[in-house]
Amino acid sequence: QVQLVESGGGLVQAGDSTRLSCAASGRTSSTYVMGWFRQAPGKEREFVATINWSGRNTNYAASVKGRFTIARDNAKNTVYLQMNSLKPEDTAVYYCAAKRGGESPFPSLYDYWGQGTQVTVSS
C-alpha cells in the first residue's frame, strides 16, 4: 500500500506561481511512477504531468508544458509540482497518484491516489 497526501495550493492570482507537494509513504513508494492530475468542476479528471522513479523522465500535458515542472525527491518520498504563470483555466482540484510500471497519462491506470488539493486562480 502507498499513502499519498497533497499539500499546497489555495487561492492565487493569474500570473502567480505556487508549488504543490505530495508526500508518499508505504512500501517501496520511491520506485513508483508518480503523476499529477486535475479535475475542474463538471469536467473529467485530466493528466497534468508524470515522472518516472529516477526523476530523469518527465511528461507534461500540452496545456501546462513550459509553465509547470514536476520533480521528486526520493530521499524525502515527496513529489512536487511547481506551477508558474498560472491561468484561471488552471483552477481545479489537483491530485497526486502513483502506479507501478511505466508512465501513463490515463488516470484509470494509477493504483493509488491522494485526497486532492484545491488550486483556484483568480483573474
Chimera marker file (.cmm) of the C-alpha trace (Angstrom):
<marker_set name="trace">
<marker id="1" x="0.000" y="0.000" z="0.000" r="1" g="1" b="0" radius="0.5"/>
<marker id="2" x="1.077" y="3.555" z="-0.732" r="1" g="1" b="0" radius="0.5"/>
<marker id="3" x="-0.458" y="6.542" z="1.015" r="1" g="1" b="0" radius="0.5"/>
<marker id="4" x="-0.342" y="9.948" z="-0.669" r="1" g="1" b="0" radius="0.5"/>
<marker id="5" x="-1.001" y="13.319" z="0.935" r="1" g="1" b="0" radius="0.5"/>
<marker id="6" x="-1.033" y="16.515" z="-1.099" r="1" g="1" b="0" radius="0.5"/>
<marker id="7" x="-0.373" y="19.987" z="0.260" r="1" g="1" b="0" radius="0.5"/>
<marker id="8" x="-0.014" y="23.475" z="-1.118" r="1" g="1" b="0" radius="0.5"/>
<marker id="9" x="-2.388" y="25.221" z="-3.454" r="1" g="1" b="0" radius="0.5"/>
<marker id="10" x="-5.033" y="27.686" z="-2.349" r="1" g="1" b="0" radius="0.5"/>
<marker id="11" x="-6.099" y="30.952" z="-3.915" r="1" g="1" b="0" radius="0.5"/>
<marker id="12" x="-3.629" y="32.689" z="-6.220" r="1" g="1" b="0" radius="0.5"/>
<marker id="13" x="-3.834" y="35.395" z="-8.859" r="1" g="1" b="0" radius="0.5"/>
<marker id="14" x="-3.313" y="34.931" z="-12.571" r="1" g="1" b="0" radius="0.5"/>
<marker id="15" x="0.388" y="35.070" z="-13.394" r="1" g="1" b="0" radius="0.5"/>
<marker id="16" x="1.435" y="33.938" z="-9.934" r="1" g="1" b="0" radius="0.5"/>
<marker id="17" x="3.378" y="30.809" z="-9.036" r="1" g="1" b="0" radius="0.5"/>
<marker id="18" x="2.747" y="28.153" z="-6.448" r="1" g="1" b="0" radius="0.5"/>
<marker id="19" x="4.072" y="24.709" z="-5.584" r="1" g="1" b="0" radius="0.5"/>
<marker id="20" x="2.215" y="21.561" z="-4.685" r="1" g="1" b="0" radius="0.5"/>
<marker id="21" x="3.769" y="18.764" z="-2.679" r="1" g="1" b="0" radius="0.5"/>
<marker id="22" x="2.804" y="15.125" z="-2.412" r="1" g="1" b="0" radius="0.5"/>
<marker id="23" x="4.195" y="13.142" z="0.497" r="1" g="1" b="0" radius="0.5"/>
<marker id="24" x="4.259" y="9.394" z="-0.094" r="1" g="1" b="0" radius="0.5"/>
<marker id="25" x="4.535" y="6.660" z="2.478" r="1" g="1" b="0" radius="0.5"/>
<marker id="26" x="4.377" y="2.942" z="2.320" r="1" g="1" b="0" radius="0.5"/>
<marker id="27" x="6.202" y="0.110" z="0.765" r="1" g="1" b="0" radius="0.5"/>
<marker id="28" x="8.755" y="0.959" z="-1.964" r="1" g="1" b="0" radius="0.5"/>
<marker id="29" x="6.957" y="4.182" z="-2.851" r="1" g="1" b="0" radius="0.5"/>
<marker id="30" x="10.183" y="5.567" z="-4.309" r="1" g="1" b="0" radius="0.5"/>
<marker id="31" x="10.039" y="3.020" z="-7.147" r="1" g="1" b="0" radius="0.5"/>
<marker id="32" x="6.611" y="4.069" z="-8.360" r="1" g="1" b="0" radius="0.5"/>
<marker id="33" x="5.827" y="6.320" z="-11.277" r="1" g="1" b="0" radius="0.5"/>
<marker id="34" x="4.197" y="9.454" z="-9.898" r="1" g="1" b="0" radius="0.5"/>
<marker id="35" x="1.683" y="11.645" z="-11.609" r="1" g="1" b="0" radius="0.5"/>
<marker id="36" x="-0.266" y="14.827" z="-11.104" r="1" g="1" b="0" radius="0.5"/>
<marker id="37" x="-3.808" y="15.080" z="-12.387" r="1" g="1" b="0" radius="0.5"/>
<marker id="38" x="-6.500" y="17.709" z="-12.011" r="1" g="1" b="0" radius="0.5"/>
<marker id="39" x="-10.251" y="17.917" z="-12.124" r="1" g="1" b="0" radius="0.5"/>
<marker id="40" x="-12.266" y="21.059" z="-12.658" r="1" g="1" b="0" radius="0.5"/>
<marker id="41" x="-15.982" y="21.260" z="-11.749" r="1" g="1" b="0" radius="0.5"/>
<marker id="42" x="-18.098" y="19.425" z="-14.279" r="1" g="1" b="0" radius="0.5"/>
<marker id="43" x="-15.076" y="18.019" z="-16.099" r="1" g="1" b="0" radius="0.5"/>
<marker id="44" x="-13.279" y="14.710" z="-16.155" r="1" g="1" b="0" radius="0.5"/>
<marker id="45" x="-10.014" y="14.186" z="-14.354" r="1" g="1" b="0" radius="0.5"/>
<marker id="46" x="-7.153" y="15.056" z="-16.690" r="1" g="1" b="0" radius="0.5"/>
<marker id="47" x="-3.463" y="14.365" z="-16.931" r="1" g="1" b="0" radius="0.5"/>
<marker id="48" x="-1.059" y="17.139" z="-15.913" r="1" g="1" b="0" radius="0.5"/>
<marker id="49" x="2.404" y="15.575" z="-15.549" r="1" g="1" b="0" radius="0.5"/>
<marker id="50" x="4.245" y="12.349" z="-14.774" r="1" g="1" b="0" radius="0.5"/>
<marker id="51" x="7.720" y="11.479" z="-13.563" r="1" g="1" b="0" radius="0.5"/>
<marker id="52" x="9.488" y="8.145" z="-13.527" r="1" g="1" b="0" radius="0.5"/>
<marker id="53" x="11.121" y="6.632" z="-10.457" r="1" g="1" b="0" radius="0.5"/>
<marker id="54" x="14.551" y="8.167" z="-11.083" r="1" g="1" b="0" radius="0.5"/>
<marker id="55" x="13.209" y="11.594" z="-11.937" r="1" g="1" b="0" radius="0.5"/>
<marker id="56" x="15.048" y="11.609" z="-15.247" r="1" g="1" b="0" radius="0.5"/>
<marker id="57" x="11.956" y="11.187" z="-17.416" r="1" g="1" b="0" radius="0.5"/>
<marker id="58" x="9.010" y="13.565" z="-17.287" r="1" g="1" b="0" radius="0.5"/>
<marker id="59" x="5.942" y="14.165" z="-19.411" r="1" g="1" b="0" radius="0.5"/>
<marker id="60" x="3.517" y="17.076" z="-19.492" r="1" g="1" b="0" radius="0.5"/>
<marker id="61" x="0.117" y="17.889" z="-20.870" r="1" g="1" b="0" radius="0.5"/>
<marker id="62" x="0.310" y="20.388" z="-23.711" r="1" g="1" b="0" radius="0.5"/>
<marker id="63" x="-1.725" y="22.872" z="-21.690" r="1" g="1" b="0" radius="0.5"/>
<marker id="64" x="0.918" y="23.111" z="-18.942" r="1" g="1" b="0" radius="0.5"/>
<marker id="65" x="4.162" y="22.409" z="-20.777" r="1" g="1" b="0" radius="0.5"/>
<marker id="66" x="6.651" y="25.198" z="-20.237" r="1" g="1" b="0" radius="0.5"/>
<marker id="67" x="4.765" y="26.505" z="-17.198" r="1" g="1" b="0" radius="0.5"/>
<marker id="68" x="4.662" y="23.522" z="-14.814" r="1" g="1" b="0" radius="0.5"/>
<marker id="69" x="7.560" y="21.393" z="-13.603" r="1" g="1" b="0" radius="0.5"/>
<marker id="70" x="7.296" y="18.028" z="-11.870" r="1" g="1" b="0" radius="0.5"/>
<marker id="71" x="10.142" y="16.817" z="-9.681" r="1" g="1" b="0" radius="0.5"/>
<marker id="72" x="10.721" y="14.226" z="-6.990" r="1" g="1" b="0" radius="0.5"/>
<marker id="73" x="12.987" y="13.792" z="-4.011" r="1" g="1" b="0" radius="0.5"/>
<marker id="74" x="13.107" y="10.080" z="-3.253" r="1" g="1" b="0" radius="0.5"/>
<marker id="75" x="15.069" y="10.668" z="-0.045" r="1" g="1" b="0" radius="0.5"/>
<marker id="76" x="12.072" y="12.619" z="1.243" r="1" g="1" b="0" radius="0.5"/>
<marker id="77" x="9.456" y="10.470" z="-0.544" r="1" g="1" b="0" radius="0.5"/>
<marker id="78" x="7.984" y="13.634" z="-1.960" r="1" g="1" b="0" radius="0.5"/>
<marker id="79" x="6.869" y="14.723" z="-5.404" r="1" g="1" b="0" radius="0.5"/>
<marker id="80" x="6.453" y="18.367" z="-6.326" r="1" g="1" b="0" radius="0.5"/>
<marker id="81" x="4.551" y="20.305" z="-8.949" r="1" g="1" b="0" radius="0.5"/>
<marker id="82" x="5.907" y="23.793" z="-9.497" r="1" g="1" b="0" radius="0.5"/>
<marker id="83" x="3.265" y="25.857" z="-11.265" r="1" g="1" b="0" radius="0.5"/>
<marker id="84" x="4.260" y="29.153" z="-12.867" r="1" g="1" b="0" radius="0.5"/>
<marker id="85" x="2.353" y="31.704" z="-14.957" r="1" g="1" b="0" radius="0.5"/>
<marker id="86" x="-0.926" y="30.388" z="-13.606" r="1" g="1" b="0" radius="0.5"/>
<marker id="87" x="-4.109" y="30.994" z="-15.566" r="1" g="1" b="0" radius="0.5"/>
<marker id="88" x="-7.767" y="30.945" z="-14.458" r="1" g="1" b="0" radius="0.5"/>
<marker id="89" x="-8.220" y="27.767" z="-16.513" r="1" g="1" b="0" radius="0.5"/>
<marker id="90" x="-5.729" y="26.032" z="-14.218" r="1" g="1" b="0" radius="0.5"/>
<marker id="91" x="-8.344" y="26.197" z="-11.465" r="1" g="1" b="0" radius="0.5"/>
<marker id="92" x="-9.072" y="22.641" z="-10.317" r="1" g="1" b="0" radius="0.5"/>
<marker id="93" x="-8.568" y="20.080" z="-7.602" r="1" g="1" b="0" radius="0.5"/>
<marker id="94" x="-5.092" y="18.658" z="-8.093" r="1" g="1" b="0" radius="0.5"/>
<marker id="95" x="-4.426" y="15.013" z="-7.313" r="1" g="1" b="0" radius="0.5"/>
<marker id="96" x="-1.219" y="13.108" z="-6.827" r="1" g="1" b="0" radius="0.5"/>
<marker id="97" x="-1.182" y="9.480" z="-7.981" r="1" g="1" b="0" radius="0.5"/>
<marker id="98" x="1.198" y="6.527" z="-8.049" r="1" g="1" b="0" radius="0.5"/>
<marker id="99" x="1.478" y="3.464" z="-10.222" r="1" g="1" b="0" radius="0.5"/>
<marker id="100" x="3.774" y="0.551" z="-10.889" r="1" g="1" b="0" radius="0.5"/>
<marker id="101" x="5.343" y="0.069" z="-14.273" r="1" g="1" b="0" radius="0.5"/>
<marker id="102" x="5.662" y="2.732" z="-16.931" r="1" g="1" b="0" radius="0.5"/>
<marker id="103" x="4.365" y="6.252" z="-17.104" r="1" g="1" b="0" radius="0.5"/>
<marker id="104" x="0.856" y="6.855" z="-18.383" r="1" g="1" b="0" radius="0.5"/>
<marker id="105" x="-1.465" y="9.831" z="-18.893" r="1" g="1" b="0" radius="0.5"/>
<marker id="106" x="-4.533" y="7.700" z="-18.108" r="1" g="1" b="0" radius="0.5"/>
<marker id="107" x="-5.933" y="8.109" z="-14.585" r="1" g="1" b="0" radius="0.5"/>
<marker id="108" x="-7.550" y="4.668" z="-14.623" r="1" g="1" b="0" radius="0.5"/>
<marker id="109" x="-4.120" y="3.019" z="-14.693" r="1" g="1" b="0" radius="0.5"/>
<marker id="110" x="-2.957" y="4.533" z="-11.423" r="1" g="1" b="0" radius="0.5"/>
<marker id="111" x="-3.128" y="2.410" z="-8.296" r="1" g="1" b="0" radius="0.5"/>
<marker id="112" x="-3.035" y="4.984" z="-5.517" r="1" g="1" b="0" radius="0.5"/>
<marker id="113" x="-4.459" y="8.477" z="-5.131" r="1" g="1" b="0" radius="0.5"/>
<marker id="114" x="-4.244" y="11.325" z="-2.685" r="1" g="1" b="0" radius="0.5"/>
<marker id="115" x="-7.265" y="13.241" z="-1.437" r="1" g="1" b="0" radius="0.5"/>
<marker id="116" x="-6.591" y="16.245" z="-3.672" r="1" g="1" b="0" radius="0.5"/>
<marker id="117" x="-5.825" y="19.897" z="-3.040" r="1" g="1" b="0" radius="0.5"/>
<marker id="118" x="-7.718" y="22.875" z="-4.441" r="1" g="1" b="0" radius="0.5"/>
<marker id="119" x="-5.982" y="25.438" z="-6.598" r="1" g="1" b="0" radius="0.5"/>
<marker id="120" x="-8.020" y="28.498" z="-7.525" r="1" g="1" b="0" radius="0.5"/>
<marker id="121" x="-6.605" y="31.088" z="-9.905" r="1" g="1" b="0" radius="0.5"/>
<marker id="122" x="-8.375" y="34.422" z="-9.952" r="1" g="1" b="0" radius="0.5"/>
<marker id="123" x="-8.231" y="36.738" z="-12.963" r="1" g="1" b="0" radius="0.5"/>
<link id1="1" id2="2" r="1" g="1" b="0" radius="0.2"/>
<link id1="2" id2="3" r="1" g="1" b="0" radius="0.2"/>
<link id1="3" id2="4" r="1" g="1" b="0" radius="0.2"/>
<link id1="4" id2="5" r="1" g="1" b="0" radius="0.2"/>
<link id1="5" id2="6" r="1" g="1" b="0" radius="0.2"/>
<link id1="6" id2="7" r="1" g="1" b="0" radius="0.2"/>
<link id1="7" id2="8" r="1" g="1" b="0" radius="0.2"/>
<link id1="8" id2="9" r="1" g="1" b="0" radius="0.2"/>
<link id1="9" id2="10" r="1" g="1" b="0" radius="0.2"/>
<link id1="10" id2="11" r="1" g="1" b="0" radius="0.2"/>
<link id1="11" id2="12" r="1" g="1" b="0" radius="0.2"/>
<link id1="12" id2="13" r="1" g="1" b="0" radius="0.2"/>
<link id1="13" id2="14" r="1" g="1" b="0" radius="0.2"/>
<link id1="14" id2="15" r="1" g="1" b="0" radius="0.2"/>
<link id1="15" id2="16" r="1" g="1" b="0" radius="0.2"/>
<link id1="16" id2="17" r="1" g="1" b="0" radius="0.2"/>
<link id1="17" id2="18" r="1" g="1" b="0" radius="0.2"/>
<link id1="18" id2="19" r="1" g="1" b="0" radius="0.2"/>
<link id1="19" id2="20" r="1" g="1" b="0" radius="0.2"/>
<link id1="20" id2="21" r="1" g="1" b="0" radius="0.2"/>
<link id1="21" id2="22" r="1" g="1" b="0" radius="0.2"/>
<link id1="22" id2="23" r="1" g="1" b="0" radius="0.2"/>
<link id1="23" id2="24" r="1" g="1" b="0" radius="0.2"/>
<link id1="24" id2="25" r="1" g="1" b="0" radius="0.2"/>
<link id1="25" id2="26" r="1" g="1" b="0" radius="0.2"/>
<link id1="26" id2="27" r="1" g="1" b="0" radius="0.2"/>
<link id1="27" id2="28" r="1" g="1" b="0" radius="0.2"/>
<link id1="28" id2="29" r="1" g="1" b="0" radius="0.2"/>
<link id1="29" id2="30" r="1" g="1" b="0" radius="0.2"/>
<link id1="30" id2="31" r="1" g="1" b="0" radius="0.2"/>
<link id1="31" id2="32" r="1" g="1" b="0" radius="0.2"/>
<link id1="32" id2="33" r="1" g="1" b="0" radius="0.2"/>
<link id1="33" id2="34" r="1" g="1" b="0" radius="0.2"/>
<link id1="34" id2="35" r="1" g="1" b="0" radius="0.2"/>
<link id1="35" id2="36" r="1" g="1" b="0" radius="0.2"/>
<link id1="36" id2="37" r="1" g="1" b="0" radius="0.2"/>
<link id1="37" id2="38" r="1" g="1" b="0" radius="0.2"/>
<link id1="38" id2="39" r="1" g="1" b="0" radius="0.2"/>
<link id1="39" id2="40" r="1" g="1" b="0" radius="0.2"/>
<link id1="40" id2="41" r="1" g="1" b="0" radius="0.2"/>
<link id1="41" id2="42" r="1" g="1" b="0" radius="0.2"/>
<link id1="42" id2="43" r="1" g="1" b="0" radius="0.2"/>
<link id1="43" id2="44" r="1" g="1" b="0" radius="0.2"/>
<link id1="44" id2="45" r="1" g="1" b="0" radius="0.2"/>
<link id1="45" id2="46" r="1" g="1" b="0" radius="0.2"/>
<link id1="46" id2="47" r="1" g="1" b="0" radius="0.2"/>
<link id1="47" id2="48" r="1" g="1" b="0" radius="0.2"/>
<link id1="48" id2="49" r="1" g="1" b="0" radius="0.2"/>
<link id1="49" id2="50" r="1" g="1" b="0" radius="0.2"/>
<link id1="50" id2="51" r="1" g="1" b="0" radius="0.2"/>
<link id1="51" id2="52" r="1" g="1" b="0" radius="0.2"/>
<link id1="52" id2="53" r="1" g="1" b="0" radius="0.2"/>
<link id1="53" id2="54" r="1" g="1" b="0" radius="0.2"/>
<link id1="54" id2="55" r="1" g="1" b="0" radius="0.2"/>
<link id1="55" id2="56" r="1" g="1" b="0" radius="0.2"/>
<link id1="56" id2="57" r="1" g="1" b="0" radius="0.2"/>
<link id1="57" id2="58" r="1" g="1" b="0" radius="0.2"/>
<link id1="58" id2="59" r="1" g="1" b="0" radius="0.2"/>
<link id1="59" id2="60" r="1" g="1" b="0" radius="0.2"/>
<link id1="60" id2="61" r="1" g="1" b="0" radius="0.2"/>
<link id1="61" id2="62" r="1" g="1" b="0" radius="0.2"/>
<link id1="62" id2="63" r="1" g="1" b="0" radius="0.2"/>
<link id1="63" id2="64" r="1" g="1" b="0" radius="0.2"/>
<link id1="64" id2="65" r="1" g="1" b="0" radius="0.2"/>
<link id1="65" id2="66" r="1" g="1" b="0" radius="0.2"/>
<link id1="66" id2="67" r="1" g="1" b="0" radius="0.2"/>
<link id1="67" id2="68" r="1" g="1" b="0" radius="0.2"/>
<link id1="68" id2="69" r="1" g="1" b="0" radius="0.2"/>
<link id1="69" id2="70" r="1" g="1" b="0" radius="0.2"/>
<link id1="70" id2="71" r="1" g="1" b="0" radius="0.2"/>
<link id1="71" id2="72" r="1" g="1" b="0" radius="0.2"/>
<link id1="72" id2="73" r="1" g="1" b="0" radius="0.2"/>
<link id1="73" id2="74" r="1" g="1" b="0" radius="0.2"/>
<link id1="74" id2="75" r="1" g="1" b="0" radius="0.2"/>
<link id1="75" id2="76" r="1" g="1" b="0" radius="0.2"/>
<link id1="76" id2="77" r="1" g="1" b="0" radius="0.2"/>
<link id1="77" id2="78" r="1" g="1" b="0" radius="0.2"/>
<link id1="78" id2="79" r="1" g="1" b="0" radius="0.2"/>
<link id1="79" id2="80" r="1" g="1" b="0" radius="0.2"/>
<link id1="80" id2="81" r="1" g="1" b="0" radius="0.2"/>
<link id1="81" id2="82" r="1" g="1" b="0" radius="0.2"/>
<link id1="82" id2="83" r="1" g="1" b="0" radius="0.2"/>
<link id1="83" id2="84" r="1" g="1" b="0" radius="0.2"/>
<link id1="84" id2="85" r="1" g="1" b="0" radius="0.2"/>
<link id1="85" id2="86" r="1" g="1" b="0" radius="0.2"/>
<link id1="86" id2="87" r="1" g="1" b="0" radius="0.2"/>
<link id1="87" id2="88" r="1" g="1" b="0" radius="0.2"/>
<link id1="88" id2="89" r="1" g="1" b="0" radius="0.2"/>
<link id1="89" id2="90" r="1" g="1" b="0" radius="0.2"/>
<link id1="90" id2="91" r="1" g="1" b="0" radius="0.2"/>
<link id1="91" id2="92" r="1" g="1" b="0" radius="0.2"/>
<link id1="92" id2="93" r="1" g="1" b="0" radius="0.2"/>
<link id1="93" id2="94" r="1" g="1" b="0" radius="0.2"/>
<link id1="94" id2="95" r="1" g="1" b="0" radius="0.2"/>
<link id1="95" id2="96" r="1" g="1" b="0" radius="0.2"/>
<link id1="96" id2="97" r="1" g="1" b="0" radius="0.2"/>
<link id1="97" id2="98" r="1" g="1" b="0" radius="0.2"/>
<link id1="98" id2="99" r="1" g="1" b="0" radius="0.2"/>
<link id1="99" id2="100" r="1" g="1" b="0" radius="0.2"/>
<link id1="100" id2="101" r="1" g="1" b="0" radius="0.2"/>
<link id1="101" id2="102" r="1" g="1" b="0" radius="0.2"/>
<link id1="102" id2="103" r="1" g="1" b="0" radius="0.2"/>
<link id1="103" id2="104" r="1" g="1" b="0" radius="0.2"/>
<link id1="104" id2="105" r="1" g="1" b="0" radius="0.2"/>
<link id1="105" id2="106" r="1" g="1" b="0" radius="0.2"/>
<link id1="106" id2="107" r="1" g="1" b="0" radius="0.2"/>
<link id1="107" id2="108" r="1" g="1" b="0" radius="0.2"/>
<link id1="108" id2="109" r="1" g="1" b="0" radius="0.2"/>
<link id1="109" id2="110" r="1" g="1" b="0" radius="0.2"/>
<link id1="110" id2="111" r="1" g="1" b="0" radius="0.2"/>
<link id1="111" id2="112" r="1" g="1" b="0" radius="0.2"/>
<link id1="112" id2="113" r="1" g="1" b="0" radius="0.2"/>
<link id1="113" id2="114" r="1" g="1" b="0" radius="0.2"/>
<link id1="114" id2="115" r="1" g="1" b="0" radius="0.2"/>
<link id1="115" id2="116" r="1" g="1" b="0" radius="0.2"/>
<link id1="116" id2="117" r="1" g="1" b="0" radius="0.2"/>
<link id1="117" id2="118" r="1" g="1" b="0" radius="0.2"/>
<link id1="118" id2="119" r="1" g="1" b="0" radius="0.2"/>
<link id1="119" id2="120" r="1" g="1" b="0" radius="0.2"/>
<link id1="120" id2="121" r="1" g="1" b="0" radius="0.2"/>
<link id1="121" id2="122" r="1" g="1" b="0" radius="0.2"/>
<link id1="122" id2="123" r="1" g="1" b="0" radius="0.2"/>
</marker_set>
